């Protein structure tokens, strides 16, 4: 989301402040700050191999509310 409008933007054009919606099983080539999750609880599991080479899943939780 940029300027209050959802747009499809190539990752190389992402700017600080853009909000990125990531769907289940979707690959995203950017380092993102986790804001929220759909489903049970405010957490998600992310594989970060495209960022750090590690294939194990990492748990991310929403820490503010």
C-alpha positions, 0 to 999 in steps of 0.5 A: 500500500502506498499513499492509501492505495493497494498497488502491485510494485516490484520489490526493487521499487519498495520504499520505506513506509510502504505496506506489503501484504504477503499471502500464505506460501508467497515468496517476498524478496524484501526484509519486512517488519511484521505488522499483523496476521490473519487467523489464530493469534498474532503470529506467523512462521516465515522461511528467510532463506532468500534473505539469510540462507537459513531454510528453517522457519522463524516465528514472528509475533505482533508485540504491540496492540 
